[in-house]
């Protein structure tokens, strides 16, 4: 294990991912973690970047015990400055804040294979790196060498002469640093000596054994499924571990994609063998959403209604289980656990070091369920990133189109219908979205795009069909590429694909006479329109 100490950089989770991409397990903790309290012994420690300056009062500092812990340390950006600051170097504000690409020149310090040169070994003499900092080293701590520089950063990378301490001013974790992942590989594999044994193949066996152990020989687990990758993989894993003692519940909230409930039923029940109940609660959801336009209000209504419906369904399963016990039938036991497909980014979100941040949207999840139900939580995916969940899904024989599926928000089409949600509006959007995705798949572009969907705008536009004037609604198409959805760029479609999509939507979807394409990146826009 490699420990990442987070000082609040927006890139900290990417450092963790890059280590995992070398099949080395990495875990992130806030920079305030006390070394003496660690529940594991890391083989190396990485100090992340940060929006702070080390010399400001109130800025975060690492437990000085890390420098006596006896394992290699890599400081990235603020992490380097923190290392220098603690080891008696100097840090100053740059004349110009440096943001963007830089050419790194690597300096070889010793002859032969000295550990001082290990960080860039075999990576050539120059590399393109990504900088984003306002401070930099102005004097080195004692016994350090400069192992790389750029035109504007004389101390772009440093290493201690005898201890395994390294610091770099650039961000190797972002893909703009072209060989950054290899630099992280040099650190975790060569310098820390971690073995590349973190694979999903190993994970499945261990996780199934762990689930069996914590669930014991009796007792049921229930969990919501949505048709998305995470809940499907979690459900299948659960089924592998405890078979029919796991019961999946799918709530049809009336704002799902076209034929979604039916397809999920087909997939989970028939193909994957998971015990599944589909509850059609669309009337209830749509009646509660009537005349509601405010997006946060929509989210709240859908989140709360979901909890009501799920709890009712759980109560039915509970009652049936009690009845079975009374009959003395072969008992699977009472409902004791709630499965949740929490992923590592959500865990990171809750444990990472918080700088100032504002809530942009309240993404609902099923966390609210636990307040009322007396269930214990089981989260088999909580150590995993999305790409790891996809790899796990493939190993569990979940079909590729499902494993590669784009994310879909909990509040569904309700936050893609701008204005009130009615059955008719849902129908229009479902059809348009279906055509859009179908054409993207046909063009072989689905896997290149991180998320694509249609949005129904609350305006009417004039058009002409045959000889008649029309006055109908407008569909906006959105497609983005993104690594983590914190930032996103709009996708550049081949013109003929857009042409086909537009022509099919206006021809086949009654009520639409105009299609537009959204060319906004995030920021300043968000991925969803609401
Ligand atoms: P935004 O619009 O915040 O979207 O840029 C980023 C990612 O989050 C998804 N999203 C949601 N997911 N409940 C969800 O489960 C929500 O309320 C919600 N709002 C946005 C969005 O689809 C994108 O993948």
Boltz pocket constraint, residues with backbone or C-beta under 6 A from the ligand:
constraints:
  - pocket:
      binder: B
      contacts: [[A, 299], [A, 361], [A, 362], [A, 363], [A, 364], [A, 407], [A, 408], [A, 409], [A, 410], [A, 411], [A, 451], [A, 485], [A, 522], [A, 525], [A, 526], [A, 527], [A, 528], [A, 529], [A, 530]]
      max_distance: 6.0
